[in-house]
Amino acid sequence: MFTEIGIVAGEIWHFLDSHGEVSLLQLLKGIEKPKEVILMSLGWLAREGHVLVKFEEDQYKVNLRGESS
């Protein structure tokens, strides 16, 4: 499971690098993996300081650290 979380974390990073800031819903639709694995991977990236997650306009938004929205 740990390996799968790491692989999906890489997919999230590449998705955000290509698309910039996205809503959590867009991320879930763009990464074709189980929701639970995506959320664990996103948490890992957030904890490591690679992504920023914020809540605005009634939805979560995610982007790479250092990227402006």
Jmol script that loads the backbone (N, CA, C; Angstrom):
load data "model"
ATOM      1  N   MET A   1       0.829  -1.203   0.000  1.00  0.00           N
ATOM      2  CA  MET A   1       0.000   0.000   0.000  1.00  0.00           C
ATOM      3  C   MET A   1       0.868   1.260   0.000  1.00  0.00           C
ATOM      4  N   PHE A   2       1.960   1.206   0.774  1.00  0.00           N
ATOM      5  CA  PHE A   2       2.854   2.357   0.850  1.00  0.00           C
ATOM      6  C   PHE A   2       3.383   2.720  -0.537  1.00  0.00           C
ATOM      7  N   THR A   3       3.738   1.700  -1.328  1.00  0.00           N
ATOM      8  CA  THR A   3       4.242   1.934  -2.684  1.00  0.00           C
ATOM      9  C   THR A   3       3.163   2.574  -3.555  1.00  0.00           C
ATOM     10  N   GLU A   4       1.932   2.088  -3.454  1.00  0.00           N
ATOM     11  CA  GLU A   4       0.832   2.643  -4.250  1.00  0.00           C
ATOM     12  C   GLU A   4       0.587   4.107  -3.899  1.00  0.00           C
ATOM     13  N   ILE A   5       0.644   4.440  -2.616  1.00  0.00           N
ATOM     14  CA  ILE A   5       0.457   5.830  -2.186  1.00  0.00           C
ATOM     15  C   ILE A   5       1.549   6.711  -2.790  1.00  0.00           C
ATOM     16  N   GLY A   6       2.774   6.224  -2.799  1.00  0.00           N
ATOM     17  CA  GLY A   6       3.877   6.982  -3.391  1.00  0.00           C
ATOM     18  C   GLY A   6       3.719   7.182  -4.879  1.00  0.00           C
ATOM     19  N   ILE A   7       3.273   6.145  -5.578  1.00  0.00           N
ATOM     20  CA  ILE A   7       3.066   6.243  -7.026  1.00  0.00           C
ATOM     21  C   ILE A   7       1.964   7.256  -7.335  1.00  0.00           C
ATOM     22  N   VAL A   8       0.871   7.189  -6.595  1.00  0.00           N
ATOM     23  CA  VAL A   8      -0.240   8.122  -6.813  1.00  0.00           C
ATOM     24  C   VAL A   8       0.185   9.547  -6.443  1.00  0.00           C
ATOM     25  N   ALA A   9       1.020   9.696  -5.428  1.00  0.00           N
ATOM     26  CA  ALA A   9       1.534  11.022  -5.078  1.00  0.00           C
ATOM     27  C   ALA A   9       2.287  11.614  -6.265  1.00  0.00           C
ATOM     28  N   GLY A  10       3.060  10.791  -6.954  1.00  0.00           N
ATOM     29  CA  GLY A  10       3.753  11.255  -8.165  1.00  0.00           C
ATOM     30  C   GLY A  10       2.785  11.658  -9.256  1.00  0.00           C
ATOM     31  N   GLU A  11       1.720  10.895  -9.414  1.00  0.00           N
ATOM     32  CA  GLU A  11       0.704  11.234 -10.420  1.00  0.00           C
ATOM     33  C   GLU A  11       0.032  12.564 -10.078  1.00  0.00           C
ATOM     34  N   ILE A  12      -0.239  12.778  -8.807  1.00  0.00           N
ATOM     35  CA  ILE A  12      -0.840  14.048  -8.379  1.00  0.00           C
ATOM     36  C   ILE A  12       0.103  15.197  -8.681  1.00  0.00           C
ATOM     37  N   TRP A  13       1.374  15.025  -8.352  1.00  0.00           N
ATOM     38  CA  TRP A  13       2.362  16.085  -8.593  1.00  0.00           C
ATOM     39  C   TRP A  13       2.391  16.442 -10.078  1.00  0.00           C
ATOM     40  N   HIS A  14       2.446  15.433 -10.944  1.00  0.00           N
ATOM     41  CA  HIS A  14       2.482  15.690 -12.392  1.00  0.00           C
ATOM     42  C   HIS A  14       1.182  16.343 -12.877  1.00  0.00           C
ATOM     43  N   PHE A  15       0.056  15.913 -12.335  1.00  0.00           N
ATOM     44  CA  PHE A  15      -1.229  16.506 -12.709  1.00  0.00           C
ATOM     45  C   PHE A  15      -1.258  17.988 -12.347  1.00  0.00           C
ATOM     46  N   LEU A  16      -0.824  18.310 -11.133  1.00  0.00           N
ATOM     47  CA  LEU A  16      -0.819  19.709 -10.695  1.00  0.00           C
ATOM     48  C   LEU A  16       0.206  20.527 -11.464  1.00  0.00           C
ATOM     49  N   ASP A  17       1.325  19.929 -11.808  1.00  0.00           N
ATOM     50  CA  ASP A  17       2.346  20.620 -12.598  1.00  0.00           C
ATOM     51  C   ASP A  17       1.796  20.989 -13.972  1.00  0.00           C
ATOM     52  N   SER A  18       0.951  20.136 -14.530  1.00  0.00           N
ATOM     53  CA  SER A  18       0.357  20.379 -15.852  1.00  0.00           C
ATOM     54  C   SER A  18      -0.848  21.310 -15.813  1.00  0.00           C
ATOM     55  N   HIS A  19      -1.638  21.246 -14.737  1.00  0.00           N
ATOM     56  CA  HIS A  19      -2.913  21.964 -14.691  1.00  0.00           C
ATOM     57  C   HIS A  19      -2.930  23.170 -13.763  1.00  0.00           C
ATOM     58  N   GLY A  20      -1.932  23.326 -12.924  1.00  0.00           N
ATOM     59  CA  GLY A  20      -1.961  24.422 -11.950  1.00  0.00           C
ATOM     60  C   GLY A  20      -2.970  24.121 -10.854  1.00  0.00           C
ATOM     61  N   GLU A  21      -3.481  25.167 -10.233  1.00  0.00           N
ATOM     62  CA  GLU A  21      -4.442  24.989  -9.147  1.00  0.00           C
ATOM     63  C   GLU A  21      -5.731  24.360  -9.658  1.00  0.00           C
ATOM     64  N   VAL A  22      -6.196  23.345  -8.945  1.00  0.00           N
ATOM     65  CA  VAL A  22      -7.443  22.666  -9.307  1.00  0.00           C
ATOM     66  C   VAL A  22      -8.264  22.450  -8.047  1.00  0.00           C
ATOM     67  N   SER A  23      -9.543  22.220  -8.242  1.00  0.00           N
ATOM     68  CA  SER A  23     -10.396  21.853  -7.106  1.00  0.00           C
ATOM     69  C   SER A  23     -10.134  20.389  -6.770  1.00  0.00           C
ATOM     70  N   LEU A  24     -10.481  20.005  -5.570  1.00  0.00           N
ATOM     71  CA  LEU A  24     -10.321  18.608  -5.175  1.00  0.00           C
ATOM     72  C   LEU A  24     -11.139  17.704  -6.100  1.00  0.00           C
ATOM     73  N   LEU A  25     -12.317  18.148  -6.491  1.00  0.00           N
ATOM     74  CA  LEU A  25     -13.151  17.361  -7.397  1.00  0.00           C
ATOM     75  C   LEU A  25     -12.455  17.161  -8.750  1.00  0.00           C
ATOM     76  N   GLN A  26     -11.821  18.202  -9.276  1.00  0.00           N
ATOM     77  CA  GLN A  26     -11.093  18.072 -10.541  1.00  0.00           C
ATOM     78  C   GLN A  26      -9.935  17.087 -10.394  1.00  0.00           C
ATOM     79  N   LEU A  27      -9.261  17.146  -9.263  1.00  0.00           N
ATOM     80  CA  LEU A  27      -8.150  16.234  -9.022  1.00  0.00           C
ATOM     81  C   LEU A  27      -8.647  14.794  -8.961  1.00  0.00           C
ATOM     82  N   LEU A  28      -9.737  14.561  -8.250  1.00  0.00           N
ATOM     83  CA  LEU A  28     -10.295  13.213  -8.137  1.00  0.00           C
ATOM     84  C   LEU A  28     -10.720  12.678  -9.502  1.00  0.00           C
ATOM     85  N   LYS A  29     -11.243  13.542 -10.357  1.00  0.00           N
ATOM     86  CA  LYS A  29     -11.653  13.115 -11.705  1.00  0.00           C
ATOM     87  C   LYS A  29     -10.452  12.922 -12.619  1.00  0.00           C
ATOM     88  N   GLY A  30      -9.387  13.718 -12.404  1.00  0.00           N
ATOM     89  CA  GLY A  30      -8.220  13.668 -13.279  1.00  0.00           C
ATOM     90  C   GLY A  30      -7.270  12.524 -12.990  1.00  0.00           C
ATOM     91  N   ILE A  31      -7.287  12.018 -11.766  1.00  0.00           N
ATOM     92  CA  ILE A  31      -6.440  10.891 -11.383  1.00  0.00           C
ATOM     93  C   ILE A  31      -7.355   9.678 -11.236  1.00  0.00           C
ATOM     94  N   GLU A  32      -7.208   8.723 -12.109  1.00  0.00           N
ATOM     95  CA  GLU A  32      -8.115   7.580 -12.120  1.00  0.00           C
ATOM     96  C   GLU A  32      -7.641   6.485 -11.169  1.00  0.00           C
ATOM     97  N   LYS A  33      -7.736   6.801  -9.893  1.00  0.00           N
ATOM     98  CA  LYS A  33      -7.394   5.875  -8.812  1.00  0.00           C
ATOM     99  C   LYS A  33      -8.492   5.978  -7.763  1.00  0.00           C
ATOM    100  N   PRO A  34      -8.561   5.020  -6.833  1.00  0.00           N
ATOM    101  CA  PRO A  34      -9.584   5.107  -5.781  1.00  0.00           C
ATOM    102  C   PRO A  34      -9.435   6.398  -4.960  1.00  0.00           C
ATOM    103  N   LYS A  35     -10.565   6.983  -4.624  1.00  0.00           N
ATOM    104  CA  LYS A  35     -10.596   8.244  -3.880  1.00  0.00           C
ATOM    105  C   LYS A  35      -9.756   8.170  -2.609  1.00  0.00           C
ATOM    106  N   GLU A  36      -9.864   7.066  -1.883  1.00  0.00           N
ATOM    107  CA  GLU A  36      -9.143   6.926  -0.617  1.00  0.00           C
ATOM    108  C   GLU A  36      -7.637   7.000  -0.819  1.00  0.00           C
ATOM    109  N   VAL A  37      -7.132   6.384  -1.891  1.00  0.00           N
ATOM    110  CA  VAL A  37      -5.694   6.392  -2.171  1.00  0.00           C
ATOM    111  C   VAL A  37      -5.256   7.802  -2.572  1.00  0.00           C
ATOM    112  N   ILE A  38      -6.069   8.482  -3.357  1.00  0.00           N
ATOM    113  CA  ILE A  38      -5.747   9.859  -3.754  1.00  0.00           C
ATOM    114  C   ILE A  38      -5.670  10.751  -2.521  1.00  0.00           C
ATOM    115  N   LEU A  39      -6.610  10.607  -1.613  1.00  0.00           N
ATOM    116  CA  LEU A  39      -6.603  11.442  -0.414  1.00  0.00           C
ATOM    117  C   LEU A  39      -5.407  11.133   0.487  1.00  0.00           C
ATOM    118  N   MET A  40      -5.036   9.855   0.609  1.00  0.00           N
ATOM    119  CA  MET A  40      -3.845   9.519   1.391  1.00  0.00           C
ATOM    120  C   MET A  40      -2.590  10.105   0.740  1.00  0.00           C
ATOM    121  N   SER A  41      -2.507  10.011  -0.562  1.00  0.00           N
ATOM    122  CA  SER A  41      -1.354  10.539  -1.291  1.00  0.00           C
ATOM    123  C   SER A  41      -1.288  12.058  -1.194  1.00  0.00           C
ATOM    124  N   LEU A  42      -2.432  12.698  -1.274  1.00  0.00           N
ATOM    125  CA  LEU A  42      -2.490  14.151  -1.149  1.00  0.00           C
ATOM    126  C   LEU A  42      -2.060  14.582   0.250  1.00  0.00           C
ATOM    127  N   GLY A  43      -2.487  13.840   1.253  1.00  0.00           N
ATOM    128  CA  GLY A  43      -2.068  14.123   2.616  1.00  0.00           C
ATOM    129  C   GLY A  43      -0.560  13.991   2.784  1.00  0.00           C
ATOM    130  N   TRP A  44      -0.002  12.983   2.164  1.00  0.00           N
ATOM    131  CA  TRP A  44       1.446  12.779   2.213  1.00  0.00           C
ATOM    132  C   TRP A  44       2.163  13.978   1.590  1.00  0.00           C
ATOM    133  N   LEU A  45       1.711  14.383   0.409  1.00  0.00           N
ATOM    134  CA  LEU A  45       2.330  15.528  -0.269  1.00  0.00           C
ATOM    135  C   LEU A  45       2.184  16.807   0.553  1.00  0.00           C
ATOM    136  N   ALA A  46       1.031  16.989   1.175  1.00  0.00           N
ATOM    137  CA  ALA A  46       0.804  18.185   2.003  1.00  0.00           C
ATOM    138  C   ALA A  46       1.718  18.161   3.221  1.00  0.00           C
ATOM    139  N   ARG A  47       1.841  17.021   3.859  1.00  0.00           N
ATOM    140  CA  ARG A  47       2.686  16.890   5.053  1.00  0.00           C
ATOM    141  C   ARG A  47       4.147  17.153   4.716  1.00  0.00           C
ATOM    142  N   GLU A  48       4.574  16.723   3.535  1.00  0.00           N
ATOM    143  CA  GLU A  48       5.954  16.923   3.097  1.00  0.00           C
ATOM    144  C   GLU A  48       6.186  18.338   2.568  1.00  0.00           C
ATOM    145  N   GLY A  49       5.119  19.131   2.461  1.00  0.00           N
ATOM    146  CA  GLY A  49       5.258  20.518   2.013  1.00  0.00           C
ATOM    147  C   GLY A  49       5.328  20.704   0.513  1.00  0.00           C
ATOM    148  N   HIS A  50       4.898  19.708  -0.244  1.00  0.00           N
ATOM    149  CA  HIS A  50       4.943  19.802  -1.707  1.00  0.00           C
ATOM    150  C   HIS A  50       3.695  20.441  -2.312  1.00  0.00           C
ATOM    151  N   VAL A  51       2.577  20.354  -1.604  1.00  0.00           N
ATOM    152  CA  VAL A  51       1.333  20.943  -2.102  1.00  0.00           C
ATOM    153  C   VAL A  51       0.694  21.793  -1.011  1.00  0.00           C
ATOM    154  N   LEU A  52      -0.134  22.705  -1.452  1.00  0.00           N
ATOM    155  CA  LEU A  52      -0.947  23.517  -0.550  1.00  0.00           C
ATOM    156  C   LEU A  52      -2.409  23.166  -0.798  1.00  0.00           C
ATOM    157  N   VAL A  53      -3.142  22.997   0.282  1.00  0.00           N
ATOM    158  CA  VAL A  53      -4.574  22.715   0.195  1.00  0.00           C
ATOM    159  C   VAL A  53      -5.275  23.836   0.945  1.00  0.00           C
ATOM    160  N   LYS A  54      -6.246  24.465   0.283  1.00  0.00           N
ATOM    161  CA  LYS A  54      -6.992  25.543   0.943  1.00  0.00           C
ATOM    162  C   LYS A  54      -8.476  25.367   0.661  1.00  0.00           C
ATOM    163  N   PHE A  55      -9.277  25.952   1.532  1.00  0.00           N
ATOM    164  CA  PHE A  55     -10.730  25.899   1.379  1.00  0.00           C
ATOM    165  C   PHE A  55     -11.208  27.298   1.066  1.00  0.00           C
ATOM    166  N   GLU A  56     -11.780  27.476  -0.119  1.00  0.00           N
ATOM    167  CA  GLU A  56     -12.351  28.766  -0.482  1.00  0.00           C
ATOM    168  C   GLU A  56     -13.514  28.549  -1.437  1.00  0.00           C
ATOM    169  N   GLU A  57     -14.474  29.441  -1.349  1.00  0.00           N
ATOM    170  CA  GLU A  57     -15.677  29.362  -2.200  1.00  0.00           C
ATOM    171  C   GLU A  57     -16.345  27.991  -2.097  1.00  0.00           C
ATOM    172  N   ASP A  58     -16.458  27.477  -0.860  1.00  0.00           N
ATOM    173  CA  ASP A  58     -17.148  26.215  -0.574  1.00  0.00           C
ATOM    174  C   ASP A  58     -16.523  24.982  -1.221  1.00  0.00           C
ATOM    175  N   GLN A  59     -15.223  25.036  -1.525  1.00  0.00           N
ATOM    176  CA  GLN A  59     -14.552  23.851  -2.052  1.00  0.00           C
ATOM    177  C   GLN A  59     -13.069  23.880  -1.710  1.00  0.00           C
ATOM    178  N   TYR A  60     -12.481  22.701  -1.701  1.00  0.00           N
ATOM    179  CA  TYR A  60     -11.046  22.601  -1.476  1.00  0.00           C
ATOM    180  C   TYR A  60     -10.331  22.818  -2.793  1.00  0.00           C
ATOM    181  N   LYS A  61      -9.218  23.546  -2.739  1.00  0.00           N
ATOM    182  CA  LYS A  61      -8.376  23.768  -3.914  1.00  0.00           C
ATOM    183  C   LYS A  61      -6.963  23.327  -3.585  1.00  0.00           C
ATOM    184  N   VAL A  62      -6.301  22.767  -4.576  1.00  0.00           N
ATOM    185  CA  VAL A  62      -4.976  22.194  -4.382  1.00  0.00           C
ATOM    186  C   VAL A  62      -4.040  22.755  -5.435  1.00  0.00           C
ATOM    187  N   ASN A  63      -2.815  23.084  -5.027  1.00  0.00           N
ATOM    188  CA  ASN A  63      -1.797  23.461  -5.991  1.00  0.00           C
ATOM    189  C   ASN A  63      -0.422  23.125  -5.453  1.00  0.00           C
ATOM    190  N   LEU A  64       0.561  23.107  -6.345  1.00  0.00           N
ATOM    191  CA  LEU A  64       1.928  22.870  -5.910  1.00  0.00           C
ATOM    192  C   LEU A  64       2.412  24.050  -5.099  1.00  0.00           C
ATOM    193  N   ARG A  65       3.223  23.787  -4.119  1.00  0.00           N
ATOM    194  CA  ARG A  65       3.807  24.849  -3.306  1.00  0.00           C
ATOM    195  C   ARG A  65       4.649  25.737  -4.227  1.00  0.00           C
ATOM    196  N   GLY A  66       4.499  27.041  -4.076  1.00  0.00           N
ATOM    197  CA  GLY A  66       5.248  27.968  -4.923  1.00  0.00           C
ATOM    198  C   GLY A  66       4.506  28.389  -6.173  1.00  0.00           C
ATOM    199  N   GLU A  67       3.427  27.691  -6.513  1.00  0.00           N
ATOM    200  CA  GLU A  67       2.599  28.049  -7.658  1.00  0.00           C
ATOM    201  C   GLU A  67       1.585  29.088  -7.197  1.00  0.00           C
ATOM    202  N   SER A  68       1.369  30.090  -7.996  1.00  0.00           N
ATOM    203  CA  SER A  68       0.330  31.067  -7.649  1.00  0.00           C
ATOM    204  C   SER A  68      -0.959  30.687  -8.347  1.00  0.00           C
ATOM    205  N   SER A  69      -2.074  31.038  -7.731  1.00  0.00           N
ATOM    206  CA  SER A  69      -3.374  30.665  -8.310  1.00  0.00           C
ATOM    207  C   SER A  69      -3.875  31.700  -9.285  1.00  0.00           C
TER     208      SER A  69
END
end "model"
wireframe off; spacefill off
backbone 0.3
color backbone group
